[in-house]
Amino acid sequence: MGDGPLYAFYTPYHLPHLQIVATVARAALAADATTAPLGGPVCEVITAAKRDLRAGERLDGVGGFMTYGVIENADVTAREALLPMGLAAGCVLRRDIRKDEPVALGDVEMPAKRLCDELWREQRTAFGPAVR
């Protein structure tokens, strides 16, 4: 923007994970939130198999050797009942999964009484299964 040779770049967004120092300083000094959601989730990271997986195997989760994350629209995630990547760790497979196949919630037995599962259910209750 401007006539140059020096220009100002305007970004109509804020990436707190990249601008964490400014984010924390603004929150602490100005009591101001630099980010705020406009609504519910529009996409989610789902779980997909890195290799052929067998029924009975326990998934290792983010950064592991068994699965990887794929971004998907929230309405598709809800409609197909796909397993969010953040919930994959510790889940035991109920059936074989082929390499690169997405893992559904019905394909796994989730560990009992995990806080992450409770919070995910609360999020689904608050925003519905998919928000566009």
Protein Blocks (a to p, Z undefined) as FASTA:
>chain_A
ZZbjadcdddfbdcfklmmmmmmmmmmmnopafbdcfbdcfbdcddddfbdcdehiaceb
ehiakbccddddfklmmmnopacfklmgopacfbdcdehiacdfklpccdehifklmmmm
mmmmmnojbdZZ
